[in-house]
Amino acid sequence: MNTGRTSAGPMSAEPAGRGRGGGTRAVAIRARGLTRRFGAVVAVDGLDLDVRTGEVYGFLGPNGSGKSTTLRMLCGLLRPSAGEIEVLGHRIPREAEALKRRLGYMTQKFALYDDLAVTENLGFVAAVHGLDRAAAHSRVEELLARYQLTEQRDQLAGTLSGGQKQRLALAAAVLHRPPLLLLDEPTSAVDPQSRRDFWDALFELADAGATLLVSTHYMDEAERCHRLAILDRGRLVAEGSPRDLLDALPGCTFLVEGASPRAAQHALTGAPGVLSTAQIGASLRVLTDRRDATAEALQRQLAEAGLDAAVRATTSNLEDVFVHATRPGREAAA
C-alpha cells in the first residue's frame, strides 16, 4: 500500500470530491495541514482531510493516533497549532460559535448528568439549543420512542446500562437536528448487540442526509463506513473505501494449521517477507508483504524449523490493511 505524501496530500483510493455513484459531492469537512502539538509531542501531524456531505466517514487508528484530538479541533474545542479547517462552510476555530448550532458531538465518555433523569437531560439540551417548550417536548418524546428510552424516561441517567447511556447520548447529540455528527469512539463500552443497534441508528441518520464522522478501533465498525482514514502517530497513512483499501493491500494472507500454532508463530515471526502473525483459535494467520508470496514458501520455512503444518491462502480483511498501514518501520520502507 502506497502511503506516501504528495503536494496533493496523502494517497487515496478514490479521487477527492467524487460520490460513490461517480457524481460530484459537496465537502462537509475540509482540513489542510492540520497539526496539533502538546509541548514536544506532535499529536496530529499535517493532516489533510475531506469528508463528503452525506457519507459515513471513519477514523481508524490505535490509541494515541490522534483521532480524538482531530475531532476536538474540527468542532472548535481545541485550537490547532497549524493548518486550516472548514466545516459546513465555517472557518474553524474563528467561526466555531456559529458551527455549534449545526453540529452534534458525542464524546467517548458519557457527558450528560448522572443525577438528572433521562427527560431532564434531554430537556436541558433542548434549552441550550433554544427550543421553545412545545418544540422541546415534541422532540424529546420523538427521541425517547426512536431510541427505545420511553420506559427509562424518569430514570436517573447514572443508573442506565451502557447501551442505554449510549442511546441517550446519541439522542442528545441529534436533538437539534444537526446536519453533521462527530462521534468519538461511541461504542467503546457496550456489548456487540448494542453496537449493532447503534450503527443501525447511525445509518438511519445518514439516510436522512446527515454527515457522520466516527472514530473507532473496532474493525467490524470500520468496515461499515463508506470511507476510512487510518491514522497512525498523528498522520494519515491510508484512505479510501474498505473495498478499495483491501484491493490496494500489497501482500497476501495465509492460514497455518498444525499441531503447534505457537511454535509456528515463533518460527515465522520476523522471517523475511512476513509482516505479522496472529493466532486465531487453533490456526495461525500470517500477513506477508508481497502478492507473489506462496503457501509453499511458508510451508518450506516451517519445515526447515521442524514443523509439519498445512498452509493455505485466505481472504484478507481490514485488520490486515490496518496492520500493514501501521507497521513499525513503515516510513523508512515507503
Secondary structure, DSSP 8 states (H G I E B T S, - for coil): ----EETTEE--SS-TTB-TTSSB--EEEEEEEEEEEETTEEEEEEEEEEEETT-EEEEE--TTSSHHHHHHHHTTSS--SEEEEEETTEEETTTHHHHGGGEEEE-SS--S-TTSBHHHHHHHHHHHTT--HHHHHHHHHHHHHHTT-GGGTTSBGGGS-HHHHHHHHHHHHHTT--SEEEEESTTTTS-HHHHHHHHHHHHHHHHTT-EEEEEES-HHHHTTSSEEEEEETTEEEEEE-HHHHHHT--S-EEEEEES-HHHHHHHHTT-TTEEEEEEETTEEEEEES-TT--HHHHHHHHHHTT--EEEEEE---HHHHHHHHT-TTHHHH-
